[in-house]
Amino acid sequence: MAFLNRISRSIGIALVIMVLNTTIGIMWGYAFVEDHWKWSNTLFYIFAFTSVVVLAYALYKIWGAHLKKD
């Protein structure tokens, strides 16, 4: 059961981060540089990079103890 919890937690966190980045970037238009580079584009890319780092850290925390046992 613990393995299933790790899998579902990993998929859930990844989906939330992907939906957030997609919504903010594509649907609201912050991922696209139209005329010139705006501060909102910079904030979006900082947020996107930070969220990927947070995802990697969360996955490491979820799976790190399990991977060290092998």
C-alpha positions in Angstrom: 0.0 0.0 0.0 2.9 2.4 0.7 4.1 1.9 -2.9 0.7 2.8 -4.3 0.7 5.9 -2.1 4.1 7.0 -3.4 3.0 6.5 -7.0 -0.3 8.4 -6.5 1.4 11.2 -4.6 4.0 11.5 -7.3 1.5 11.6 -10.1 -0.7 14.1 -8.2 2.1 16.5 -7.5 3.4 16.3 -11.1 -0.1 16.9 -12.5 -0.7 20.0 -10.2 2.6 21.5 -11.2 2.0 20.8 -15.0 -1.5 22.2 -14.9 -0.3 25.4 -13.0 2.5 26.0 -15.5 0.3 25.3 -18.5 -2.5 27.5 -17.3 -0.3 30.4 -16.4 2.0 30.1 -19.3 -0.1 29.1 -22.3 -3.7 30.0 -21.4 -2.9 33.4 -19.8 -0.1 34.1 -22.3 2.9 34.6 -20.1 5.0 32.0 -21.8 5.0 33.9 -25.1 7.2 36.9 -25.8 5.2 39.0 -28.3 6.7 42.5 -28.9 9.4 42.6 -26.3 10.4 40.9 -23.1 8.2 41.9 -20.2 8.7 41.6 -16.5 5.6 39.2 -16.4 7.4 36.8 -18.8 10.5 36.9 -16.5 8.3 36.1 -13.4 6.6 33.3 -15.2 9.9 31.6 -16.2 11.2 32.0 -12.7 8.1 30.4 -11.4 8.2 27.6 -14.0 11.9 26.8 -13.2 11.2 27.0 -9.4 8.2 24.7 -9.7 10.3 22.1 -11.6 12.9 22.3 -8.9 10.2 21.9 -6.2 8.8 18.9 -8.1 12.3 17.3 -8.3 12.8 17.9 -4.5 9.3 16.5 -3.7 10.0 13.4 -5.8 13.3 12.9 -4.1 11.7 13.2 -0.7 9.0 10.7 -1.7 11.2 8.2 -3.4 14.6 8.9 -1.8 14.2 6.5 1.2 12.9 3.8 -1.0 15.7 4.1 -3.5 18.4 4.0 -0.8 17.2 0.6 0.3 17.9 -1.0 -3.1 
